[in-house]
Amino acid sequence: MAEKLDIHILKNGMVILGEPMEAVASVAFGFMLPAGAAALPQGCCGAGSVIVDWIFRGAGNKNNRQLGDALDSLGLHRAGSVGSSYIAIGAALEAGNLTEAIKLYGDIILEPGLADDQFELARQLAADAVLALDDDPRQKVMLKLREQFYPNPLGRSTVGNIDELKSLTAGKTKEIINSNFDLSKTIFAVAGKYDFDSLCRQMEKLFEAEQAGESKPITIGSKAGKYTHIGNDGAQVHIGVMTETVTPADEDYYNARVAVSVLSGGMSARLFTEVREKRGLCYAIGARYHGLKDAAGIACYAGTTPDKAQETLDVVIAEFNRLTDGIGEEEIQRAKIGLKSSLILHSESSSSRAGGLGSDYYLLGKVRSLDEIKKKIEETTVESVLEFLRNNKFKDFTVVTVGPKEVKVK
């Protein structure tokens, strides 16, 4: 596992992070731009999805076709996503093409074409993605769950709202880009094979002279509610359950992660065993940790039939609460092995490492080494996890269901 971390901060505040991976001939990079779903103005839910597409439809002196050809000629495997606080754009590629790729991304960030006719195409694609959620109720229920669980606007849908997308204009979206593409709050991360000194000189030339944008701090509101049902004529009920836990910066973060892994770390974990195997209540179930900078939760999904929906919900919540009654040493060891295995797999991917660098820096103000994470996982014990659970009891549950039948939330 690599231990070396490269870091450089431009005069305008933009952070450049790097982790060399000597065994690879590729490189991955990503820009985290502070224009995530929570940073959008009221009534513009989905603008992030439009922006991620629109800025790639021509930039600098290149039109849509020319920019696409230039990116493809470098063999880029492009990626773009919308999170709560940031939109992320980046790519993985052969290391020798990194300099040219950064030049193109400089144009995309600093001089996007933003042609009106291309806006309409980007907006339609974003709207199609929202409509497609009707064919993916699992994703739909989990997006709605986060929207209901987190204080507004932290849980705002990262996909979008169809009515707000329909009313979104090119002019308003340009305003959002100009206000939120704030280089002083932008994080750039790279992992793989690269020359950090050369990269920093290029980044200084491209980005250091640019002034900060006009982004404003996010005002945190209240939570939406305890239970939401979305009617659907399908044959299944999709259940989302979420309860509060510690944030990634908390000293009990690793105890929380191990506790979640005991619940849902594989086929021998409690939710799969108790809810699916022993009782036959659902065909799919799983839980995961979901953390933002200012709030975090444990989110669980269960897919079942209408006649079993109520019992499924009741047993899921009972399994959450039963954790404090006791955890076996074998359960803890399986959970820790699973977490460390996932860590090792991610460490071998330059894209995963680049994403991890940026996420760590934003959430924690620093980057954790892989060995540090492994050590923290290994240090957890039955006693430390149980003490965490006793001090952070699952008091409240936010529930969302999609399907033909509602449930009762006690």
C-alpha positions, 0 to 999 in steps of 0.5 A, spaced: 500 500 500 502 506 498 504 511 503 506 517 500 502 523 499 503 529 494 499 535 496 500 542 494 495 548 495 495 554 489 495 561 492 487 562 490 486 556 495 485 550 490 488 544 493 492 539 489 493 532 492 496 526 489 498 519 491 503 515 486 502 508 484 509 505 482 506 498 479 501 502 474 502 505 467 495 509 468 493 515 472 486 517 474 484 524 476 478 528 478 476 535 480 471 536 485 467 543 484 463 546 489 456 545 485 453 539 488 445 538 489 445 542 496 449 548 493 444 549 488 439 555 489 432 553 491 427 550 485 433 548 481 434 541 483 437 537 477 441 543 475 448 539 477 446 533 472 445 538 467 452 542 468 456 535 468 453 534 461 453 541 458 460 543 460 463 537 456 459 540 450 464 545 447 469 548 451 475 553 449 476 554 441 472 547 440 465 545 439 461 539 441 464 535 436 471 537 436 472 537 444 469 530 444 474 528 439 479 531 442 478 527 449 477 520 445 483 521 442 487 521 449 483 514 450 480 517 456 475 513 460 471 519 463 467 519 469 462 525 472 457 525 478 453 529 482 454 529 490 451 533 495 456 538 496 460 537 489 460 535 482 466 531 480 469 530 473 475 526 471 478 520 467 482 515 467 487 514 462 494 512 460 499 516 464 503 519 458 496 523 456 495 526 462 498 533 460 494 534 454 488 531 458 489 537 464 489 542 458 482 540 456 479 539 462 482 546 464 478 549 458 472 545 460 472 548 467 474 555 465 471 556 458 465 552 457 462 553 451 455 553 454 451 554 447 443 554 448 442 549 443 446 544 447 443 546 454 436 543 451 440 537 450 443 536 456 437 538 460 433 533 456 438 527 458 437 529 465 430 529 465 430 522 462 434 520 468 429 522 473 423 519 469 428 512 468 427 512 476 420 509 475 423 503 472 428 503 478 424 503 484 430 501 489 434 507 487 428 511 487 426 509 494 434 510 497 434 517 493 427 519 497 430 516 503 436 521 503 432 527 502 427 525 507 433 523 512 438 529 512 436 536 513 434 540 507 438 541 503 443 536 504 439 530 502 436 534 496 436 529 490 442 528 486 439 526 480 433 531 480 426 533 480 422 533 474 418 539 475 424 543 477 428 541 471 422 543 466 423 550 468 430 550 469 433 555 463 440 556 460 441 563 463 439 560 470 444 554 469 450 559 467 449 563 473 449 557 477 456 555 474 459 562 475 457 562 482 459 555 484 465 554 480 469 557 485 477 555 485 478 556 492 474 551 494 475 546 488 479 540 490 483 536 485 486 529 486 490 524 482 493 517 483 497 513 479 503 514 475 505 522 474 510 527 475 507 531 481 512 537 480 510 538 473 503 537 474 503 543 479 507 547 474 501 546 469 496 547 474 499 553 477 499 556 470 492 554 468 488 555 475 492 560 479 490 566 476 483 565 476 479 569 482 474 565 487 467 565 485 461 567 489 459 561 492 455 562 499 455 558 505 449 553 505 443 554 510 441 548 513 434 547 515 430 541 518 428 534 516 422 533 512 419 527 516 419 520 519 415 516 513 413 517 506 410 513 501 410 513 494 404 509 490 406 504 485 402 499 482 408 494 482 408 487 485 413 489 490 414 494 496 421 497 496 423 499 503 428 504 505 430 505 512 435 510 515 437 512 522 443 517 525 450 515 526 456 519 527 460 523 521 466 520 518 470 525 522 468 522 529 473 518 533 467 512 533 467 512 525 470 505 525 466 502 530 460 505 526 463 502 520 464 495 523 457 495 526 454 496 519 458 490 517 456 486 522 449 488 520 450 487 513 457 485 511 455 479 507 451 472 507 453 471 514 451 478 516 445 479 521 440 482 516 441 477 510 441 471 515 435 473 520 430 477 515 432 473 508 434 466 510 431 464 516 424 468 515 424 468 508 421 475 508 425 479 502 428 477 496 434 483 497 436 486 503 442 490 505 445 496 509 451 501 508 454 507 512 452 514 508 456 520 511 456 527 509 461 532 512 455 535 517 451 529 518 451 521 517 446 515 517 446 508 516 441 506 510 438 500 509 434 497 503 429 491 503 425 489 497 419 484 499 412 483 497 406 487 499 403 482 504 410 481 508 412 489 508 410 490 515 413 484 518 420 486 514 420 493 516 419 491 524 424 485 523 429 490 520 428 495 525 429 490 531 435 487 528 438 494 528 436 495 536 438 488 537 446 489 536 446 493 543 444 486 546 451 483 544 456 481 538 460 475 538 467 475 536 466 471 530 462 477 527 467 482 529 472 478 525 468 477 519 466 484 519 473 487 520 476 482 514 470 484 509 472 492 510 479 490 510 478 486 503 474 492 500 480 497 502 485 492 499 481 492 492 480 499 492 487 501 493 489 497 487 484 502 482 487 509 481 480 511 480 478 509 487 484 512 490 483 519 486 476 519 489 478 517 496 483 522 496 479 528 494 473 525 499 478 525 505 480 532 504 473 535 504 470 531 509 476 530 514 481 536 512 486 531 511 488 524 507 488 518 511 493 513 508 491 506 507 495 503 512 492 508 517 485 506 515 487 498 516 490 500 523 484 503 525 479 497 523 484 492 526 483 496 533 476 495 533 473 490 538 467 487 541 467 492 547 469 498 543 463 497 538 458 495 543 460 501 547 459 506 541 452 502 540 450 504 547 452 511 547 449 512 540 443 508 540 438 508 534 432 512 537 429 514 530 428 511 524 426 515 517 422 510 513 420 511 505 416 505 501 415 505 494 409 500 492 402 498 492 401 498 500 403 502 506 406 500 512 406 503 519 412 506 522 412 505 530 
